[in-house]
Amino acid sequence: MKHILLSLMVVCLVAGCGKKAPAPAQPTNTTSSASESLNPLNAPAQYLGAMNQAQKLANKTVDKASITKAIDMFNAQEERFPRDLQELVTQHFLQVVPTPPNGMVFDYNPKNGQFQVLKAPAATPPAPATK
């Protein structure tokens, strides 16, 4: 029995010592690929990025919901829409007008009471000075 096990181990050892095929070439591309996104070392950074995006979306949703509700309550009580968002504060429908999330702006139409959170327009570079 010992001889069979010993010979089986020798066969496995010899079979495993053959010349190995070269590893496939890794892409030299520095952009993130699918294999990099599955790397456990990148997980904390990806998690924090996802949490940051989720927090921005949650803040945007909560702010929009609270302002829209305040506009509706103002309209029900005063039978008109507020002239601006600051009027919601002066009439005590809101404590303060919240600041929009980074890269976003509040858009309010006092004619129909429509409130939106929009992407901020890109800043235009200053025009070159002419003499």
N, C-alpha and C positions, 0 to 999 in steps of 0.2 A: 504494500500500500504506500509506503514511504517513497519507493522508487517511482510510482506513478505520479504522485504529487510533485516530486522533485523534477521529473522530466516535463511535467506540465508547466511548472514555473520557468524552466529554462526556455521552453518554446515561447512562452509569453514574453519573456525578457528579450529574446533574440528578435522576435517579430516587432517589438516596440523600438528596437534600436536602428531601424532602417532610416534612410535619408528622408527627411521631411520635405514636403512641398513648400515653396516660399509663400509667405503670407500675402494675401491680396494687398495691393497698393492702397494706402489710405488717401482720401481726397485731401488736397492741399488747400481747399477752400476754407477761409476763415469764418464764413457765415455759419450760423447755427444750422445743424442738420438734425434729422430725426434721431440719430444715435446720440447726439449731444443733448437733446432735450430729454432723453431717458437716463442721462447720467445722474447717479445719485448725488454727486458732488454739486450739481447745479440745482438740486431740489430746493434748498433754502432760498436761493435768489428767485427762483420761479414762484415759490410760494408767496414771498413777500410782494413780488410784482402783481400776482393775482389778487392778493389781499388789498393792495393799494387801488387797483382798478375797481374792485368790489366796493370799497369804501367810497370812492368818488361817485359811483353809480348810486349807492345808497343815499349819500348826501344830496345828490341832485334830485332823486326821487322824493325824499322827505321834504326838502325845501319847496319843490314844485307843488307837492300835495298840500303843505301847510299854507302856502300863499294862495293857491287856488281856492282852498276852503275859506280863507279869510275874505277873498274877493266875493265869493258866493254869499257869505254871511252879511257882508257890507251891503251887497245888492238887495238882499232880502229885507234888511232893516231900513236902509235909506232909499230904496227903490231907484237906485242909480248905481253906476259903477264908480269906483274911486277915480279921481283925476290922475293920481299916480300912486305908486306903491307906498310912498311915505305917508299918504293920507290914512292908510291902514294902521300905521303906528300912532298917528295923532288921535284917531278915533278908537284906539285900544283894541283893535282886532288882531294886531301883532305887537309883540314887545319891541322887536327891531326887525328891519328888513335884512334877511340873511345875505351874506356875501355869496355870489355865485361861485361854483367850483372853478378851479384853475382852468383857464382856456375857454371859459363859458361866460355868457352874458345873459341877463334877464331881459326879455322883450315883453312889454305889456302894452296892450291896446285899450285905452280907456273908453273907446266908443262901443266895443262889444264885450269888454272884460276878459278878452283872451290873453292868457299868460303862457309864455314858452321859455324854455331854457335853450339857448342857441349857442353854437360854437362861435367863439369870438373871431371877428375878422382879423386876418393877418395884418400885422403892422407894415405899413408901406415905408420903404427907406426914404430918407430925406432927399429932396431934389438937390443936385449939385449947384453950388453957388456960381452965378455968372457975373462977370464984371462988365 
